[in-house]
Amino acid sequence: MGRRIHLFLCIFLIILSFSVCKKHTGEEKPAWAKKDIRDYTDADLERLLDQWEEDEEPLPEDELPEHLRSPPNMKFDPSNIGDPEQLLKMSKKGRTLMMFVQVKDELTPEKAEDITKLWQSALHNNHIQAERYMVDQRRAIFMFKDGAQAWDAKDFLVEQEEFKECSIENKVYHGHFTPEGRKEREGAEAAKKPKKGNKKRKKVEL
């Protein structure tokens, strides 16, 4: 086993050495590159690895680890100042985000599995990519690679009859067919209606 590992390392180093030598074609090779590979020191091996990494092309932005990607380019829109949800949605664009989804309590675990799978397919058909993981009998995690899509998915889910609630970034959204959801919708509609003021009639002078 030890001889195999030694042989593999020798082949790997020969390939590295060949790559470095090829790069210096037409140029004077450094002294360390002229050595027999069996005489390489640890410092020579480090230089070989550095040379190898220099030849690699940088990864495109979407293939970099998330913590190395550039932050999303957010364009300031004055109309969004009073809409914190829209601002949060913009800030999560291109970032991984989890949504916790709960179906109604009366559904069986088998029905919960089927209905969340159906929702996932419906989202996919609307170009919203989400991975689904059942974490309880009636609870699932929807994982979005583009976090901004989580709010679009929420707008679809709250209209489903079997849907109870979901949470995004610690904010809970209730389904429209739940008592909490109906109450929230009534409150939102009431807030939109203009308030009736007591208008004083102007006296008409003759």
ROTI-815452 format. One record per residue (C-alpha): x negated, y negated, z; residue in three letters; residue number from 1. Coordinates in Angstrom, 2 decimals, padded with zeros to 5 digits, always signed. Layout:
      xx      yy      zz residu num
       X       Y       Z    Ala NUM
...
# end
This chain:
      xx      yy      zz residu num
 +000.00 +000.00 +000.00    Met   1
 -002.83 -002.36 +000.92    Gly   2
 -004.60 -001.69 -002.39    Arg   3
 -001.40 -002.53 -004.30    Arg   4
 -001.01 -005.88 -002.51    Ile   5
 -004.68 -006.66 -003.16    His   6
 -004.24 -005.80 -006.85    Leu   7
 -001.13 -007.95 -007.11    Phe   8
 -002.92 -010.93 -005.53    Leu   9
 -005.85 -010.51 -007.91    Cys  10
 -003.52 -010.50 -010.95    Ile  11
 -001.68 -013.55 -009.64    Phe  12
 -004.93 -015.45 -009.08    Leu  13
 -006.21 -014.50 -012.53    Ile  14
 -003.03 -015.94 -014.07    Ile  15
 -003.45 -019.11 -012.03    Leu  16
 -007.10 -019.38 -012.99    Ser  17
 -006.27 -018.87 -016.67    Phe  18
 -003.61 -021.59 -016.48    Ser  19
 -006.06 -024.07 -014.93    Val  20
 -008.79 -023.25 -017.40    Cys  21
 -006.35 -023.67 -020.29    Lys  22
 -005.42 -027.11 -019.01    Lys  23
 -009.08 -028.16 -019.11    His  24
 -009.60 -027.06 -022.73    Thr  25
 -011.82 -029.61 -024.48    Gly  26
 -012.80 -031.07 -021.10    Glu  27
 -015.52 -030.26 -018.62    Glu  28
 -014.06 -027.81 -016.10    Lys  29
 -014.68 -028.60 -012.42    Pro  30
 -017.35 -026.53 -010.69    Ala  31
 -014.84 -024.59 -008.58    Trp  32
 -012.99 -023.43 -011.72    Ala  33
 -016.19 -021.90 -013.15    Lys  34
 -016.57 -019.51 -010.22    Lys  35
 -015.82 -015.83 -010.38    Asp  36
 -012.32 -015.40 -008.95    Ile  37
 -013.72 -012.99 -006.34    Arg  38
 -015.89 -015.81 -004.96    Asp  39
 -013.03 -018.26 -004.45    Tyr  40
 -012.77 -019.82 -001.00    Thr  41
 -009.52 -020.82 +000.72    Asp  42
 -010.07 -024.40 -000.43    Ala  43
 -010.47 -023.21 -004.05    Asp  44
 -007.21 -021.27 -003.79    Leu  45
 -005.44 -024.37 -002.45    Glu  46
 -006.72 -026.35 -005.45    Arg  47
 -005.44 -023.62 -007.77    Leu  48
 -001.97 -023.76 -006.22    Leu  49
 -001.92 -027.56 -006.38    Asp  50
 -002.86 -027.39 -010.05    Gln  51
 -000.07 -024.87 -010.67    Trp  52
 +002.53 -027.11 -009.02    Glu  53
 +001.38 -030.12 -011.06    Glu  54
 +002.30 -028.28 -014.26    Asp  55
 +005.89 -027.59 -013.10    Glu  56
 +008.61 -029.86 -014.41    Glu  57
 +010.73 -031.67 -011.75    Pro  58
 +014.18 -030.21 -011.14    Leu  59
 +017.19 -032.09 -012.53    Pro  60
 +019.22 -034.10 -010.01    Glu  61
 +022.10 -031.60 -009.78    Asp  62
 +019.71 -028.69 -009.02    Glu  63
 +017.91 -030.42 -006.15    Leu  64
 +018.82 -029.54 -002.54    Pro  65
 +021.61 -031.80 -001.35    Glu  66
 +019.41 -033.67 +001.14    His  67
 +016.98 -034.62 -001.69    Leu  68
 +019.62 -035.96 -004.08    Arg  69
 +020.13 -039.66 -004.62    Ser  70
 +023.09 -041.10 -002.71    Pro  71
 +026.25 -041.58 -004.83    Pro  72
 +026.38 -044.81 -006.80    Asn  73
 +029.34 -046.57 -005.19    Met  74
 +030.78 -049.50 -007.09    Lys  75
 +032.35 -052.03 -004.78    Phe  76
 +036.02 -052.55 -005.52    Asp  77
 +037.63 -055.34 -003.46    Pro  78
 +041.04 -053.68 -003.86    Ser  79
 +039.82 -050.72 -001.75    Asn  80
 +038.98 -052.77 +001.33    Ile  81
 +042.29 -051.86 +003.00    Gly  82
 +042.12 -048.20 +001.87    Asp  83
 +039.61 -046.35 +004.09    Pro  84
 +040.59 -042.99 +002.54    Glu  85
 +039.56 -044.17 -000.94    Gln  86
 +036.24 -045.48 +000.40    Leu  87
 +035.58 -042.17 +002.18    Leu  88
 +036.44 -040.27 -000.99    Lys  89
 +033.89 -042.31 -002.96    Met  90
 +031.20 -041.74 -000.33    Ser  91
 +031.63 -037.94 -000.61    Lys  92
 +031.29 -037.78 -004.39    Lys  93
 +028.73 -035.13 -005.35    Gly  94
 +028.43 -033.94 -001.73    Arg  95
 +029.55 -030.60 -000.31    Thr  96
 +032.69 -030.91 +001.83    Leu  97
 +034.86 -028.45 +003.74    Met  98
 +038.62 -028.61 +004.13    Met  99
 +040.45 -026.48 +006.70    Phe 100
 +043.79 -025.27 +005.37    Val 101
 +046.60 -023.83 +007.53    Gln 102
 +049.69 -022.09 +006.14    Val 103
 +053.00 -021.90 +008.00    Lys 104
 +053.18 -019.63 +011.06    Asp 105
 +055.99 -017.47 +009.68    Glu 106
 +053.83 -016.19 +006.82    Leu 107
 +052.24 -012.75 +007.20    Thr 108
 +048.43 -012.50 +006.95    Pro 109
 +048.84 -010.77 +003.57    Glu 110
 +051.10 -013.55 +002.30    Lys 111
 +048.64 -016.17 +003.61    Ala 112
 +045.83 -014.48 +001.68    Glu 113
 +047.91 -014.37 -001.52    Asp 114
 +049.21 -017.94 -001.31    Ile 115
 +045.81 -019.52 -000.62    Thr 116
 +044.38 -017.54 -003.55    Lys 117
 +047.21 -018.87 -005.73    Leu 118
 +046.47 -022.43 -004.60    Trp 119
 +042.80 -021.97 -005.42    Gln 120
 +043.71 -020.86 -008.96    Ser 121
 +046.08 -023.80 -009.40    Ala 122
 +043.35 -026.23 -008.32    Leu 123
 +040.89 -024.55 -010.68    His 124
 +043.36 -024.98 -013.57    Asn 125
 +043.40 -028.71 -012.74    Asn 126
 +039.57 -028.90 -012.85    His 127
 +039.19 -028.98 -009.06    Ile 128
 +036.50 -026.47 -008.08    Gln 129
 +036.84 -024.96 -004.60    Ala 130
 +035.49 -021.83 -002.93    Glu 131
 +037.98 -020.18 -000.56    Arg 132
 +037.18 -018.31 +002.66    Tyr 133
 +039.78 -016.85 +005.03    Met 134
 +038.64 -017.56 +008.60    Val 135
 +041.82 -016.47 +010.40    Asp 136
 +045.10 -014.73 +009.61    Gln 137
 +046.72 -017.97 +008.41    Arg 138
 +043.73 -020.28 +008.09    Arg 139
 +041.24 -020.77 +005.28    Ala 140
 +038.30 -022.98 +004.39    Ile 141
 +038.23 -024.60 +000.97    Phe 142
 +034.66 -025.59 +000.08    Met 143
 +034.17 -028.35 -002.51    Phe 144
 +030.80 -028.98 -004.17    Lys 145
 +032.12 -032.39 -005.15    Asp 146
 +033.62 -033.66 -001.90    Gly 147
 +035.63 -036.36 -003.66    Ala 148
 +037.87 -033.61 -005.06    Gln 149
 +039.02 -032.64 -001.56    Ala 150
 +041.50 -035.53 -001.45    Trp 151
 +042.89 -034.63 -004.88    Asp 152
 +043.35 -031.06 -003.61    Ala 153
 +045.07 -032.39 -000.49    Lys 154
 +047.59 -034.32 -002.61    Asp 155
 +048.52 -031.03 -004.31    Phe 156
 +048.61 -028.89 -001.15    Leu 157
 +050.86 -031.13 +000.95    Val 158
 +053.62 -030.66 -001.64    Glu 159
 +053.60 -026.85 -001.31    Gln 160
 +056.45 -025.36 +000.72    Glu 161
 +054.28 -022.74 +002.50    Glu 162
 +051.64 -025.32 +003.48    Phe 163
 +051.46 -026.44 +007.12    Lys 164
 +048.47 -028.78 +007.40    Glu 165
 +044.87 -029.39 +006.43    Cys 166
 +042.02 -031.43 +007.86    Ser 167
 +039.34 -033.39 +006.03    Ile 168
 +036.63 -035.21 +007.96    Glu 169
 +038.61 -034.70 +011.21    Asn 170
 +041.78 -036.27 +009.77    Lys 171
 +044.88 -034.04 +009.69    Val 172
 +047.37 -034.12 +006.81    Tyr 173
 +050.74 -032.38 +007.32    His 174
 +052.77 -030.69 +004.59    Gly 175
 +055.82 -032.50 +003.28    His 176
 +058.00 -029.52 +004.28    Phe 177
 +057.06 -029.65 +007.97    Thr 178
 +058.77 -031.76 +010.69    Pro 179
 +055.54 -033.74 +011.18    Glu 180
 +055.19 -034.33 +007.46    Gly 181
 +058.79 -035.53 +007.08    Arg 182
 +058.36 -037.93 +010.00    Lys 183
 +055.11 -039.32 +008.53    Glu 184
 +056.73 -039.85 +005.13    Arg 185
 +059.71 -041.63 +006.68    Glu 186
 +057.35 -043.90 +008.60    Gly 187
 +055.33 -044.65 +005.47    Ala 188
 +058.46 -045.45 +003.45    Glu 189
 +059.78 -047.71 +006.20    Ala 190
 +056.49 -049.60 +006.29    Ala 191
 +056.73 -050.27 +002.55    Lys 192
 +060.19 -051.84 +002.78    Lys 193
 +060.13 -055.64 +003.07    Pro 194
 +061.32 -056.93 +006.41    Lys 195
 +064.55 -058.85 +006.35    Lys 196
 +064.15 -062.26 +007.91    Gly 197
 +066.84 -064.56 +009.19    Asn 198
 +066.97 -067.17 +006.50    Lys 199
 +068.33 -070.50 +007.62    Lys 200
 +070.73 -072.10 +005.22    Arg 201
 +069.78 -075.54 +004.12    Lys 202
 +072.38 -078.20 +004.67    Lys 203
 +073.55 -079.84 +001.53    Val 204
 +073.84 -083.59 +001.94    Glu 205
 +076.60 -085.26 -000.02    Leu 206
# end
